[in-house]
Amino acid sequence: MHPGKPGTRSWFLTALTAAGLPRPTIHDLRHTAASLAVSVGANAKAVQRMLGHASAAMTLDTYADLFDDDLDAVVDRLNQAAIF
């Protein structure tokens, strides 16, 4: 199907309906892209640039909850680097 063709419905919307999922907004897709970038270890500055935020602080304020898993990784790395 062609999304812009009158009288037709896009395959994407058809699939969402069939799966019982709500129609995402552009903001939902933007948040998903940021979340996926964070989950694969993207640097906060890279995510800032990707989203067009004025500062990394703004990005971190908005998506800080996505970085919680990073805390465990920091502890693990510090433990590995510790010389006792």
Residue frames relative to the residue before (quaternion, step in Angstrom):
aa qw qx qy qz dx dy dz
M 1.0000 0.0000 0.0000 0.0000 0.00 0.00 0.00
H 0.3483 -0.7229 0.5621 0.2005 3.53 -1.20 0.56
P 0.4749 -0.7221 0.4210 0.2754 3.60 -0.55 1.16
G 0.7645 0.3915 -0.2168 0.4639 3.61 0.95 -0.77
K 0.5262 0.6557 -0.4056 0.3587 3.60 1.24 -0.16
P 0.4791 -0.6910 0.4562 0.2912 3.61 -0.69 1.06
G 0.8091 0.2823 -0.2097 0.4708 3.54 -1.03 0.80
T 0.6914 0.4089 -0.2954 0.5172 3.60 1.22 0.06
R 0.3047 -0.7170 0.5962 0.1937 3.49 -1.28 0.36
S 0.5223 -0.6607 0.4325 0.3219 3.57 -0.91 0.86
W 0.5957 -0.5639 0.4350 0.3713 3.55 -1.20 0.57
F 0.6184 0.5625 -0.3444 0.4273 3.58 1.08 -0.73
L 0.6882 0.4595 -0.2786 0.4876 3.59 0.86 -0.93
T 0.6142 0.5414 -0.3400 0.4627 3.57 1.07 -0.69
A 0.6644 0.4983 -0.2945 0.4728 3.59 0.98 -0.88
L 0.6335 0.5275 -0.3328 0.4579 3.59 0.99 -0.79
T 0.6563 0.5111 -0.3006 0.4666 3.55 0.93 -0.93
A 0.6650 0.5110 -0.2994 0.4550 3.58 0.92 -0.92
A 0.7022 0.4461 -0.2552 0.4927 3.57 1.09 -0.73
G 0.4497 -0.7042 0.4401 0.3290 3.58 1.28 -0.14
L 0.4739 0.6715 -0.4342 0.3687 3.58 1.19 0.56
P 0.5087 -0.6429 0.4662 0.3326 3.58 -1.10 0.60
R 0.5578 -0.5890 0.4639 0.3561 3.54 -1.24 0.46
P 0.3374 -0.7653 0.5052 0.2128 3.61 -0.62 1.05
T 0.3904 -0.6754 0.5682 0.2619 3.51 -1.25 0.53
I 0.6686 -0.4530 0.3782 0.4525 3.58 -1.28 0.14
H 0.6295 0.5371 -0.3333 0.4518 3.59 1.01 -0.80
D 0.6200 0.5379 -0.3392 0.4596 3.61 1.01 -0.78
L 0.6764 0.4891 -0.2903 0.4680 3.58 0.92 -0.92
R 0.6245 0.5331 -0.3252 0.4691 3.59 1.07 -0.76
H 0.6619 0.4988 -0.2976 0.4739 3.57 0.95 -0.92
T 0.6330 0.5276 -0.3229 0.4656 3.57 1.03 -0.78
A 0.6436 0.5143 -0.3223 0.4663 3.59 0.94 -0.85
A 0.6579 0.4943 -0.3087 0.4770 3.59 0.95 -0.85
S 0.6525 0.5245 -0.3114 0.4496 3.58 0.94 -0.87
L 0.6652 0.4915 -0.3024 0.4738 3.57 0.95 -0.86
A 0.6257 0.5322 -0.3368 0.4603 3.59 1.02 -0.77
V 0.6567 0.4979 -0.3045 0.4775 3.58 0.94 -0.88
S 0.6826 0.5168 -0.2980 0.4221 3.59 0.88 -0.94
V 0.7049 0.4143 -0.2749 0.5058 3.61 1.14 -0.44
G 0.6445 -0.5937 0.2957 0.3804 3.54 1.28 0.36
A 0.2933 0.7713 -0.5197 0.2214 3.58 1.15 0.43
N 0.5269 -0.6191 0.4949 0.3067 3.53 -1.13 0.77
A 0.5825 -0.6068 0.4113 0.3512 3.60 -1.02 0.79
K 0.6328 0.5231 -0.3365 0.4612 3.61 1.05 -0.68
A 0.6343 0.5200 -0.3326 0.4654 3.59 1.05 -0.72
V 0.6503 0.4960 -0.3136 0.4824 3.59 0.98 -0.84
Q 0.5966 0.5622 -0.3503 0.4530 3.60 1.05 -0.76
R 0.6964 0.4652 -0.2781 0.4703 3.57 0.80 -0.99
M 0.6244 0.5524 -0.3352 0.4389 3.57 1.00 -0.83
L 0.7522 0.3968 -0.2037 0.4850 3.57 0.97 -0.90
G 0.4408 -0.7133 0.4445 0.3151 3.57 1.26 -0.27
H 0.3248 0.7460 -0.5160 0.2678 3.57 1.16 0.52
A 0.5722 -0.6166 0.4287 0.3294 3.56 -1.16 0.66
S 0.8074 0.0336 0.0081 0.5891 3.57 1.11 -0.64
A 0.5897 -0.5516 0.4471 0.3848 3.54 -1.27 0.40
A 0.5673 0.5937 -0.3827 0.4233 3.60 1.14 -0.58
M 0.6391 0.5175 -0.3224 0.4688 3.59 0.99 -0.81
T 0.6433 0.5178 -0.3118 0.4698 3.57 0.98 -0.87
L 0.6875 0.4793 -0.2815 0.4673 3.56 0.86 -0.96
D 0.6267 0.5285 -0.3396 0.4610 3.60 1.04 -0.71
T 0.7024 0.4709 -0.2587 0.4668 3.57 1.02 -0.82
Y 0.8217 0.2399 -0.0790 0.5109 3.57 0.91 -0.96
A 0.2682 0.8113 -0.4899 0.1727 3.60 1.25 0.28
D 0.6332 0.5537 -0.3433 0.4178 3.60 0.98 -0.75
L 0.6189 0.5576 -0.3424 0.4345 3.59 1.20 -0.43
F 0.6657 0.5219 -0.2921 0.4463 3.57 1.23 -0.41
D 0.3604 0.7705 -0.4719 0.2320 3.64 1.25 0.01
D 0.6462 0.5234 -0.3276 0.4485 3.61 0.96 -0.78
D 0.5683 0.6051 -0.3795 0.4084 3.58 1.16 -0.51
L 0.5828 0.5987 -0.3791 0.3977 3.58 1.08 -0.63
D 0.6444 0.5099 -0.3199 0.4717 3.59 0.98 -0.80
A 0.6519 0.5127 -0.3153 0.4612 3.58 0.98 -0.81
V 0.6272 0.5239 -0.3378 0.4669 3.61 1.03 -0.73
V 0.6469 0.5117 -0.3183 0.4674 3.58 0.92 -0.88
D 0.6514 0.5161 -0.3164 0.4574 3.59 0.91 -0.89
R 0.6780 0.4879 -0.2949 0.4640 3.60 0.90 -0.88
L 0.6427 0.5111 -0.3235 0.4702 3.58 1.01 -0.77
N 0.6401 0.5221 -0.3187 0.4648 3.57 1.02 -0.79
Q 0.6569 0.5044 -0.3017 0.4723 3.58 1.01 -0.81
A 0.7093 0.4629 -0.2580 0.4647 3.58 1.03 -0.77
A 0.5454 0.6465 -0.3922 0.3616 3.58 1.21 -0.44
I 0.1607 -0.7601 0.6243 0.0817 3.52 -0.99 0.91
F 0.0185 0.8097 -0.5834 0.0612 3.56 -0.45 1.23
